Amino acid sequence: MTDPSSNTTSSSLPLDARSWGYAEDFVRPDERIRDARNQAVELGIETISNGTVAALRFLARMVQAKAVVEIGTGSGVSGLALYEGMGSEGIITSIDPQSDRQATARKEFTDAGIRSNRIRLIAGTPLDVLPKLRDGAYDLVFINGDKLEYVEYVAQALRLLRHGGVVVLHDALWQNKVADPDNEDDETVIIREALAAVEQTEEFTSLLLPVGDGLLSTTKA
């Protein structure tokens, strides 16, 4: 019999690791994304989870994205996921300071049959490149770069997005550290500040998902 003084019921119990794993793998990535992830593992490049792949594809399709900015190219996994969700004429602008990683991503995009004019790879420091992009011209901005620059990325994303566009911030829960009030690591503190900046921006309506290592999605009014 349920204790009426308790607010905890069976429907509000936290999910266990088995359920999280089931949710992460519920939407299976296609072969080209699996290949890109395997390539990332071989090269020692950290990549996004299956659940994050599915979320990016879903969000890009939901906002009918035709112009996307990606901060952090990695091995191309996130770019492939975004591409799958975009319209047939969509263009991704992907920025990364490490040209060797972009070379890996370029090969993955080519192998996937994506035309070179659909994905613009810019090797450079994001905070040098982003101010050169046009205000209000983008449907989605995916933030997956240097954690210590997340606050600046959020500010740039607000400028770049059209009304109704979406910012997606990867690693929003950062190895379970963000929710730990005793953790004051530099990356953790900056991510918390970025989340606070989003929360305090009246133009944003947000959702924090426990997908991968945490995924913040926020739309601009």
Phi and psi restraints in degrees (value plus and minus 20) as a CYANA .aco file:
   2 THR   PHI     -94.3   -54.3
   2 THR   PSI     114.0   154.0
   3 ASP   PHI     -93.9   -53.9
   3 ASP   PSI      96.8   136.8
   4 PRO   PHI     -84.9   -44.9
   4 PRO   PSI     -37.7     2.3
   5 SER   PHI    -102.8   -62.8
   5 SER   PSI     -28.7    11.3
   6 SER   PHI    -118.5   -78.5
   6 SER   PSI     120.4   160.4
   7 ASN   PHI    -111.5   -71.5
   7 ASN   PSI     -22.8    17.2
   8 THR   PHI    -115.0   -75.0
   8 THR   PSI     102.3   142.3
   9 THR   PHI    -139.8   -99.8
   9 THR   PSI     153.6   193.6
  10 SER   PHI     -81.4   -41.4
  10 SER   PSI     -49.6    -9.6
  11 SER   PHI     -97.1   -57.1
  11 SER   PSI     -33.2     6.8
  12 SER   PHI    -129.8   -89.8
  12 SER   PSI     -11.5    28.5
  13 LEU   PHI     -88.8   -48.8
  13 LEU   PSI     124.4   164.4
  14 PRO   PHI     -85.6   -45.6
  14 PRO   PSI     126.4   166.4
  15 LEU   PHI     -92.1   -52.1
  15 LEU   PSI     130.1   170.1
  16 ASP   PHI    -114.8   -74.8
  16 ASP   PSI     158.1   198.1
  17 ALA   PHI     -81.2   -41.2
  17 ALA   PSI     -53.9   -13.9
  18 ARG   PHI     -84.0   -44.0
  18 ARG   PSI     -62.3   -22.3
  19 SER   PHI     -87.8   -47.8
  19 SER   PSI     -60.1   -20.1
  20 TRP   PHI     -81.7   -41.7
  20 TRP   PSI     -63.2   -23.2
  21 GLY   PHI     -83.0   -43.0
  21 GLY   PSI     -59.2   -19.2
  22 TYR   PHI     -82.2   -42.2
  22 TYR   PSI     -63.6   -23.6
  23 ALA   PHI     -86.4   -46.4
  23 ALA   PSI     -61.5   -21.5
  24 GLU   PHI     -80.7   -40.7
  24 GLU   PSI     -58.1   -18.1
  25 ASP   PHI    -120.5   -80.5
  25 ASP   PSI     -11.2    28.8
  26 PHE   PHI     -80.7   -40.7
  26 PHE   PSI     -63.1   -23.1
  27 VAL   PHI    -123.1   -83.1
  27 VAL   PSI      92.2   132.2
  28 ARG   PHI     -98.8   -58.8
  28 ARG   PSI     115.6   155.6
  29 PRO   PHI     -90.4   -50.4
  29 PRO   PSI     133.1   173.1
  30 ASP   PHI     -97.1   -57.1
  30 ASP   PSI     158.3   198.3
  31 GLU   PHI     -82.9   -42.9
  31 GLU   PSI     -60.0   -20.0
  32 ARG   PHI     -89.0   -49.0
  32 ARG   PSI     -52.5   -12.5
  33 ILE   PHI     -92.2   -52.2
  33 ILE   PSI     -58.3   -18.3
  34 ARG   PHI     -81.4   -41.4
  34 ARG   PSI     -60.6   -20.6
  35 ASP   PHI     -82.8   -42.8
  35 ASP   PSI     -62.7   -22.7
  36 ALA   PHI     -85.5   -45.5
  36 ALA   PSI     -57.6   -17.6
  37 ARG   PHI     -88.0   -48.0
  37 ARG   PSI     -60.6   -20.6
  38 ASN   PHI     -82.5   -42.5
  38 ASN   PSI     -59.5   -19.5
  39 GLN   PHI     -83.5   -43.5
  39 GLN   PSI     -59.4   -19.4
  40 ALA   PHI     -82.7   -42.7
  40 ALA   PSI     -63.4   -23.4
  41 VAL   PHI     -80.4   -40.4
  41 VAL   PSI     -65.0   -25.0
  42 GLU   PHI     -81.4   -41.4
  42 GLU   PSI     -55.1   -15.1
  43 LEU   PHI    -111.4   -71.4
  43 LEU   PSI     -21.4    18.6
  44 GLY   PHI      53.3    93.3
  44 GLY   PSI       6.2    46.2
  45 ILE   PHI    -116.5   -76.5
  45 ILE   PSI     105.4   145.4
  46 GLU   PHI     -86.3   -46.3
  46 GLU   PSI     118.3   158.3
  47 THR   PHI    -151.7  -111.7
  47 THR   PSI     150.9   190.9
  48 ILE   PHI    -103.8   -63.8
  48 ILE   PSI     138.6   178.6
  49 SER   PHI     -99.8   -59.8
  49 SER   PSI     148.2   188.2
  50 ASN   PHI     -77.6   -37.6
  50 ASN   PSI     -63.1   -23.1
  51 GLY   PHI     -83.3   -43.3
  51 GLY   PSI     -56.8   -16.8
  52 THR   PHI     -89.0   -49.0
  52 THR   PSI     -59.2   -19.2
  53 VAL   PHI     -75.7   -35.7
  53 VAL   PSI     -69.1   -29.1
  54 ALA   PHI     -83.1   -43.1
  54 ALA   PSI     -59.6   -19.6
  55 ALA   PHI     -86.3   -46.3
  55 ALA   PSI     -62.2   -22.2
  56 LEU   PHI     -84.1   -44.1
  56 LEU   PSI     -64.0   -24.0
  57 ARG   PHI     -80.7   -40.7
  57 ARG   PSI     -64.6   -24.6
  58 PHE   PHI     -82.4   -42.4
  58 PHE   PSI     -67.2   -27.2
  59 LEU   PHI     -86.8   -46.8
  59 LEU   PSI     -60.2   -20.2
  60 ALA   PHI     -82.0   -42.0
  60 ALA   PSI     -59.7   -19.7
  61 ARG   PHI     -92.4   -52.4
  61 ARG   PSI     -57.6   -17.6
  62 MET   PHI     -81.6   -41.6
  62 MET   PSI     -60.9   -20.9
  63 VAL   PHI    -112.3   -72.3
  63 VAL   PSI     -14.0    26.0
  64 GLN   PHI      31.8    71.8
  64 GLN   PSI      30.7    70.7
  65 ALA   PHI     -84.1   -44.1
  65 ALA   PSI     112.3   152.3
  66 LYS   PHI    -140.0  -100.0
  66 LYS   PSI     -38.1     1.9
  67 ALA   PHI    -156.8  -116.8
  67 ALA   PSI      97.3   137.3
  68 VAL   PHI    -147.0  -107.0
  68 VAL   PSI     120.3   160.3
  69 VAL   PHI    -130.6   -90.6
  69 VAL   PSI     110.5   150.5
  70 GLU   PHI    -139.6   -99.6
  70 GLU   PSI     102.5   142.5
  71 ILE   PHI    -120.6   -80.6
  71 ILE   PSI      82.3   122.3
  72 GLY   PHI      87.3   127.3
  72 GLY   PSI      77.6   117.6
  73 THR   PHI     -97.4   -57.4
  73 THR   PSI     -56.5   -16.5
  74 GLY   PHI      39.6    79.6
  74 GLY   PSI    -160.7  -120.7
  75 SER   PHI    -113.3   -73.3
  75 SER   PSI     -14.8    25.2
  76 GLY   PHI      80.4   120.4
  76 GLY   PSI     -20.2    19.8
  77 VAL   PHI     -83.1   -43.1
  77 VAL   PSI     -69.0   -29.0
  78 SER   PHI     -86.5   -46.5
  78 SER   PSI     -56.2   -16.2
  79 GLY   PHI     -82.7   -42.7
  79 GLY   PSI     -61.4   -21.4
  80 LEU   PHI     -83.2   -43.2
  80 LEU   PSI     -61.5   -21.5
  81 ALA   PHI     -83.7   -43.7
  81 ALA   PSI     -64.3   -24.3
  82 LEU   PHI     -85.0   -45.0
  82 LEU   PSI     -62.2   -22.2
  83 TYR   PHI     -77.9   -37.9
  83 TYR   PSI     -63.1   -23.1
  84 GLU   PHI     -81.8   -41.8
  84 GLU   PSI     -50.0   -10.0
  85 GLY   PHI    -108.6   -68.6
  85 GLY   PSI     -31.7     8.3
  86 MET   PHI    -106.3   -66.3
  86 MET   PSI     146.0   186.0
  87 GLY   PHI     -90.6   -50.6
  87 GLY   PSI     149.1   189.1
  88 SER   PHI     -85.0   -45.0
  88 SER   PSI     -40.7    -0.7
  89 GLU   PHI    -130.0   -90.0
  89 GLU   PSI      -5.6    34.4
  90 GLY   PHI     -89.8   -49.8
  90 GLY   PSI     134.2   174.2
  91 ILE   PHI    -151.0  -111.0
  91 ILE   PSI     112.7   152.7
  92 ILE   PHI    -125.2   -85.2
  92 ILE   PSI     109.3   149.3
  93 THR   PHI    -124.2   -84.2
  93 THR   PSI      90.9   130.9
  94 SER   PHI    -133.7   -93.7
  94 SER   PSI     105.4   145.4
  95 ILE   PHI    -135.2   -95.2
  95 ILE   PSI     111.9   151.9
  96 ASP   PHI    -175.6  -135.6
  96 ASP   PSI     116.0   156.0
  97 PRO   PHI     -94.3   -54.3
  97 PRO   PSI     -32.9     7.1
  98 GLN   PHI    -121.9   -81.9
  98 GLN   PSI      81.9   121.9
  99 SER   PHI     -85.6   -45.6
  99 SER   PSI     -48.5    -8.5
 100 ASP   PHI     -85.7   -45.7
 100 ASP   PSI     -56.9   -16.9
 101 ARG   PHI     -87.5   -47.5
 101 ARG   PSI     -58.6   -18.6
 102 GLN   PHI     -86.5   -46.5
 102 GLN   PSI     -50.4   -10.4
 103 ALA   PHI     -84.8   -44.8
 103 ALA   PSI     -60.9   -20.9
 104 THR   PHI     -82.6   -42.6
 104 THR   PSI     -65.6   -25.6
 105 ALA   PHI     -83.5   -43.5
 105 ALA   PSI     -60.9   -20.9
 106 ARG   PHI     -79.0   -39.0
 106 ARG   PSI     -61.6   -21.6
 107 LYS   PHI     -83.3   -43.3
 107 LYS   PSI     -61.1   -21.1
 108 GLU   PHI     -83.1   -43.1
 108 GLU   PSI     -62.3   -22.3
 109 PHE   PHI     -85.1   -45.1
 109 PHE   PSI     -61.5   -21.5
 110 THR   PHI     -84.4   -44.4
 110 THR   PSI     -64.5   -24.5
 111 ASP   PHI     -82.7   -42.7
 111 ASP   PSI     -48.3    -8.3
 112 ALA   PHI    -102.7   -62.7
 112 ALA   PSI     -21.3    18.7
 113 GLY   PHI      60.2   100.2
 113 GLY   PSI      -0.5    39.5
 114 ILE   PHI    -104.8   -64.8
 114 ILE   PSI     108.4   148.4
 115 ARG   PHI     -84.8   -44.8
 115 ARG   PSI     124.4   164.4
 116 SER   PHI     -81.8   -41.8
 116 SER   PSI     -46.1    -6.1
 117 ASN   PHI    -102.0   -62.0
 117 ASN   PSI     -20.1    19.9
 118 ARG   PHI    -111.1   -71.1
 118 ARG   PSI     -45.9    -5.9
 119 ILE   PHI    -149.2  -109.2
 119 ILE   PSI      93.1   133.1
 120 ARG   PHI    -117.0   -77.0
 120 ARG   PSI      91.4   131.4
 121 LEU   PHI    -115.8   -75.8
 121 LEU   PSI     103.4   143.4
 122 ILE   PHI    -138.1   -98.1
 122 ILE   PSI      95.1   135.1
 123 ALA   PHI    -107.6   -67.6
 123 ALA   PSI      88.3   128.3
 124 GLY   PHI    -199.8  -159.8
 124 GLY   PSI     150.7   190.7
 125 THR   PHI     -93.4   -53.4
 125 THR   PSI     102.7   142.7
 126 PRO   PHI     -72.8   -32.8
 126 PRO   PSI     -59.9   -19.9
 127 LEU   PHI     -92.4   -52.4
 127 LEU   PSI     -32.7     7.3
 128 ASP   PHI    -108.2   -68.2
 128 ASP   PSI     -52.9   -12.9
 129 VAL   PHI    -105.0   -65.0
 129 VAL   PSI     -63.0   -23.0
 130 LEU   PHI     -76.2   -36.2
 130 LEU   PSI     -61.8   -21.8
 131 PRO   PHI     -82.6   -42.6
 131 PRO   PSI     -36.3     3.7
 132 LYS   PHI    -106.4   -66.4
 132 LYS   PSI     -29.8    10.2
 133 LEU   PHI    -105.1   -65.1
 133 LEU   PSI     134.9   174.9
 134 ARG   PHI     -98.1   -58.1
 134 ARG   PSI     118.2   158.2
 135 ASP   PHI     -80.1   -40.1
 135 ASP   PSI     118.6   158.6
 136 GLY   PHI      40.6    80.6
 136 GLY   PSI       2.4    42.4
 137 ALA   PHI    -123.4   -83.4
 137 ALA   PSI     -18.7    21.3
 138 TYR   PHI    -143.5  -103.5
 138 TYR   PSI     127.6   167.6
 139 ASP   PHI    -111.3   -71.3
 139 ASP   PSI     -47.6    -7.6
 140 LEU   PHI    -172.0  -132.0
 140 LEU   PSI     117.8   157.8
 141 VAL   PHI    -143.8  -103.8
 141 VAL   PSI     102.8   142.8
 142 PHE   PHI    -125.9   -85.9
 142 PHE   PSI      99.4   139.4
 143 ILE   PHI    -121.0   -81.0
 143 ILE   PSI      94.1   134.1
 144 ASN   PHI    -170.3  -130.3
 144 ASN   PSI      23.1    63.1
 145 GLY   PHI    -127.7   -87.7
 145 GLY   PSI    -164.9  -124.9
 146 ASP   PHI     -84.3   -44.3
 146 ASP   PSI      99.9   139.9
 147 LYS   PHI     -78.2   -38.2
 147 LYS   PSI     -52.7   -12.7
 148 LEU   PHI     -91.5   -51.5
 148 LEU   PSI     -27.3    12.7
 149 GLU   PHI    -133.1   -93.1
 149 GLU   PSI      -8.4    31.6
 150 TYR   PHI     -79.2   -39.2
 150 TYR   PSI     -59.0   -19.0
 151 VAL   PHI     -82.5   -42.5
 151 VAL   PSI     -63.8   -23.8
 152 GLU   PHI     -86.5   -46.5
 152 GLU   PSI     -56.6   -16.6
 153 TYR   PHI     -82.5   -42.5
 153 TYR   PSI     -61.6   -21.6
 154 VAL   PHI     -82.0   -42.0
 154 VAL   PSI     -62.8   -22.8
 155 ALA   PHI     -82.3   -42.3
 155 ALA   PSI     -61.7   -21.7
 156 GLN   PHI     -86.7   -46.7
 156 GLN   PSI     -60.0   -20.0
 157 ALA   PHI     -81.6   -41.6
 157 ALA   PSI     -60.7   -20.7
 158 LEU   PHI     -78.9   -38.9
 158 LEU   PSI     -60.3   -20.3
 159 ARG   PHI     -90.0   -50.0
 159 ARG   PSI     -58.7   -18.7
 160 LEU   PHI     -96.5   -56.5
 160 LEU   PSI     -48.7    -8.7
 161 LEU   PHI     -94.1   -54.1
 161 LEU   PSI     123.0   163.0
 162 ARG   PHI     -96.7   -56.7
 162 ARG   PSI     146.3   186.3
 163 HIS   PHI     -85.6   -45.6
 163 HIS   PSI     111.7   151.7
 164 GLY   PHI      70.8   110.8
 164 GLY   PSI     -24.5    15.5
 165 GLY   PHI     -96.6   -56.6
 165 GLY   PSI     150.7   190.7
 166 VAL   PHI    -148.4  -108.4
 166 VAL   PSI     115.7   155.7
 167 VAL   PHI    -122.2   -82.2
 167 VAL   PSI     113.3   153.3
 168 VAL   PHI    -141.6  -101.6
 168 VAL   PSI     101.4   141.4
 169 LEU   PHI    -131.1   -91.1
 169 LEU   PSI      96.2   136.2
 170 HIS   PHI    -103.2   -63.2
 170 HIS   PSI     136.9   176.9
 171 ASP   PHI      41.4    81.4
 171 ASP   PSI      15.0    55.0
 172 ALA   PHI     -88.8   -48.8
 172 ALA   PSI     -38.7     1.3
 173 LEU   PHI    -128.6   -88.6
 173 LEU   PSI     -26.6    13.4
 174 TRP   PHI      13.8    53.8
 174 TRP   PSI      59.9    99.9
 175 GLN   PHI      36.5    76.5
 175 GLN   PSI      15.4    55.4
 176 ASN   PHI      45.9    85.9
 176 ASN   PSI      -6.1    33.9
 177 LYS   PHI    -108.8   -68.8
 177 LYS   PSI     -52.0   -12.0
 178 VAL   PHI     -83.1   -43.1
 178 VAL   PSI     -56.8   -16.8
 179 ALA   PHI    -101.1   -61.1
 179 ALA   PSI     -26.3    13.7
 180 ASP   PHI    -112.0   -72.0
 180 ASP   PSI      87.1   127.1
 181 PRO   PHI     -84.4   -44.4
 181 PRO   PSI     -37.5     2.5
 182 ASP   PHI    -108.0   -68.0
 182 ASP   PSI     -27.7    12.3
 183 ASN   PHI    -108.8   -68.8
 183 ASN   PSI     100.7   140.7
 184 GLU   PHI    -141.7  -101.7
 184 GLU   PSI       7.6    47.6
 185 ASP   PHI     -78.6   -38.6
 185 ASP   PSI     131.2   171.2
 186 ASP   PHI     -76.7   -36.7
 186 ASP   PSI     -68.4   -28.4
 187 GLU   PHI     -81.7   -41.7
 187 GLU   PSI     -62.1   -22.1
 188 THR   PHI     -81.4   -41.4
 188 THR   PSI     -66.0   -26.0
 189 VAL   PHI     -82.0   -42.0
 189 VAL   PSI     -63.4   -23.4
 190 ILE   PHI     -86.5   -46.5
 190 ILE   PSI     -60.3   -20.3
 191 ILE   PHI     -82.9   -42.9
 191 ILE   PSI     -62.0   -22.0
 192 ARG   PHI     -79.9   -39.9
 192 ARG   PSI     -60.9   -20.9
 193 GLU   PHI     -85.4   -45.4
 193 GLU   PSI     -57.5   -17.5
 194 ALA   PHI     -85.6   -45.6
 194 ALA   PSI     -62.5   -22.5
 195 LEU   PHI     -83.3   -43.3
 195 LEU   PSI     -60.0   -20.0
 196 ALA   PHI     -85.6   -45.6
 196 ALA   PSI     -58.9   -18.9
 197 ALA   PHI     -82.4   -42.4
 197 ALA   PSI     -59.5   -19.5
 198 VAL   PHI     -85.2   -45.2
 198 VAL   PSI     -66.9   -26.9
 199 GLU   PHI     -81.9   -41.9
 199 GLU   PSI     -53.5   -13.5
 200 GLN   PHI    -109.1   -69.1
 200 GLN   PSI     -22.5    17.5
 201 THR   PHI    -110.2   -70.2
 201 THR   PSI      93.6   133.6
 202 GLU   PHI     -80.8   -40.8
 202 GLU   PSI     -47.1    -7.1
 203 GLU   PHI     -94.8   -54.8
 203 GLU   PSI     -32.9     7.1
 204 PHE   PHI    -118.9   -78.9
 204 PHE   PSI     120.0   160.0
 205 THR   PHI    -140.9  -100.9
 205 THR   PSI     103.3   143.3
 206 SER   PHI    -141.8  -101.8
 206 SER   PSI     140.9   180.9
 207 LEU   PHI    -165.3  -125.3
 207 LEU   PSI     105.6   145.6
 208 LEU   PHI    -124.8   -84.8
 208 LEU   PSI      97.0   137.0
 209 LEU   PHI    -127.1   -87.1
 209 LEU   PSI     114.1   154.1
 210 PRO   PHI    -100.7   -60.7
 210 PRO   PSI      37.2    77.2
 211 VAL   PHI    -124.6   -84.6
 211 VAL   PSI     116.6   156.6
 212 GLY   PHI      37.2    77.2
 212 GLY   PSI    -140.7  -100.7
 213 ASP   PHI    -125.1   -85.1
 213 ASP   PSI       8.6    48.6
 214 GLY   PHI      79.6   119.6
 214 GLY   PSI     109.8   149.8
 215 LEU   PHI    -155.3  -115.3
 215 LEU   PSI      93.1   133.1
 216 LEU   PHI    -113.0   -73.0
 216 LEU   PSI     106.5   146.5
 217 SER   PHI    -140.1  -100.1
 217 SER   PSI     108.9   148.9
 218 THR   PHI    -160.3  -120.3
 218 THR   PSI     117.2   157.2
 219 THR   PHI    -128.9   -88.9
 219 THR   PSI     125.4   165.4
 220 LYS   PHI    -113.7   -73.7
 220 LYS   PSI     105.2   145.2
